[in-house]
């Protein structure tokens, strides 16, 4: 009986692994087609003027202009997130060290209620 159960489990595992691989390959193929289409159609309209100029007043209704504001906004958000992620652990450890008893906590940075 145990042998039959092991064979069934092995078959189920093999089936679901191949099913998962099939879905993964399908999703990767669809993503690749989407990226290929965007790249193929987007490279035709990409120019230095579009990248280096801010949008005009009628940019959103089919007018000219560029995407400089969007690029700079993304850079600023990325830099701000990086600065905050680097500064937050230092702030947390400073709070823990400031509220630690004179002997210190043996478990490291723990809450003062311990």
C-alpha positions, 0 to 999 in steps of 0.5 A, a space after each residue: 500500500 505504501 509503495 502505491 502511495 509513493 508512486 502516486 505522490 511521485 506522479 502528482 509531483 511530476 505532473 504539477 512541476 510540469 504544469 508549473 513550468 508550462 504556465 511559467 513558459 507561457 507567462 514569460 512568452 507573453 511578457 516577451 511579446 509585450 516587451 518586444 512590441 513596446 520596443 519595436 513601436 517605441 524606438 521609431 518615435 524615440 529621439 533626443 528631443 523627446 528625452 531632453 525637453 519638458 512637455 509643452 502645454 498641449 502635450 497630453 492632447 497630442 502636442 509636442 514636447 518631451 518626457 524630461 519631467 518624468 525622467 527627473 521625477 523618477 530619479 528624484 524618487 529613487 534617490 529619496 528612497 535610497 537616502 531614507 532606506 540608508 538613514 532609517 536603520 541608523 535612526 532606529 539604532 540611535 533610539 535603541 542605544 539612547 533608551 538602553 539601560 547603562 548595562 545594555 541589553 544582552 539581546 541587542 536592540 530590544 524594546 525598553 519594556 523587557 
